[in-house]
C-alpha cells in the first residue's frame, strides 16, 4: 500500500509527514453518493494544500472503483426485485 503525504498549508517547507494508508476511516462509503462526497472532501483538502495532488488522484481513483461497484450492486438488487415481481405476477396468472 502506498503512503499518503499530508502537507501543512502554513509551512513554507511543509514536513513530509507520511501516514499509513487512509487510516481507520470512520466514514461509510456504501453508495456512489457517499463516494462522491468523499471525492469532494479529498479535492478540498488538495485545494487547501493539505494533500499532494498525486495522493488525491489515487484516492479518487479508489473511490471511483467503489462507486462503480456500489452502482452495480444497486442495479443487481433492482433487477432481482423486478424478477421477483414478474415471477409472482406470472404465478398469479396475470
C-alpha positions in Angstrom: 0.0 0.0 0.0 1.4 3.4 -0.9 1.8 6.1 1.7 -0.1 9.4 1.7 1.7 12.7 2.2 -0.2 15.4 4.2 1.1 18.9 3.9 0.6 21.8 6.4 -0.7 24.8 4.5 1.0 27.4 6.6 4.6 25.9 6.5 7.0 27.3 3.9 8.7 24.0 3.8 6.0 21.6 4.8 7.1 18.5 6.6 6.8 15.3 4.6 4.6 13.7 7.2 3.5 10.3 6.0 0.8 8.2 7.4 0.0 4.6 6.7 -2.7 4.5 4.1 -6.0 6.1 4.8 -6.1 5.1 8.5 -9.1 3.8 10.3 -11.7 5.6 8.2 -14.9 6.3 10.1 -16.9 7.3 7.0 -19.0 4.6 5.5 -18.9 4.5 1.7 -21.8 2.3 0.7 -23.2 4.3 -2.3 -22.0 6.2 -5.3 -23.2 9.3 -3.5 -21.0 8.5 -0.4 -18.0 8.1 -2.8 -18.9 11.4 -4.5 -18.9 13.2 -1.1 -15.6 11.7 -0.2 -14.1 12.7 -3.5 -15.2 16.3 -2.8 -13.6 16.1 0.6 -10.3 15.0 -0.9 -10.4 17.7 -3.6 -11.0 20.4 -1.0 -8.0 19.0 1.1 -5.8 19.1 -2.0 -7.0 22.6 -3.0 -6.2 23.8 0.6 -2.7 22.4 0.3 -3.3 19.7 2.8 -2.7 16.8 0.4 -0.5 16.2 -2.7 -2.4 16.1 -5.9 -1.0 12.6 -6.7 -2.4 11.3 -3.4 -5.7 12.9 -4.2 -5.7 11.2 -7.6 -5.0 7.8 -6.0 -7.8 8.3 -3.5 -10.3 9.5 -6.1 -9.4 6.5 -8.4 -10.1 4.1 -5.5 -13.4 6.0 -4.7 -14.4 5.7 -8.4 -14.0 1.9 -8.2 -16.1 1.8 -5.0 -18.8 4.0 -6.7 -18.9 1.6 -9.7 -19.3 -1.4 -7.5 -22.0 0.3 -5.5 -23.9 1.2 -8.6 -23.7 -2.4 -9.9 -24.8 -3.8 -6.6 -27.8 -1.4 -6.6 -28.7 -2.4 -10.2 -28.4 -6.1 -9.2 -30.8 -5.5 -6.3 -33.3 -3.7 -8.6 -33.2 -6.4 -11.2 -33.7 -9.1 -8.6 -36.7 -7.2 -7.2 -38.2 -6.8 -10.7 -37.6 -10.5 -11.4 -39.4 -11.4 -8.2 -42.4 -9.2 -9.1 -42.6 -10.7 -12.6 -42.4 -14.2 -11.2 -45.2 -13.5 -8.8 -47.4 -12.0 -11.5 -46.8 -15.0 -13.8 -47.6 -17.4 -10.9 -50.9 -15.5 -10.2 -51.8 -15.7 -13.9 -51.8 -12.0 -14.7 
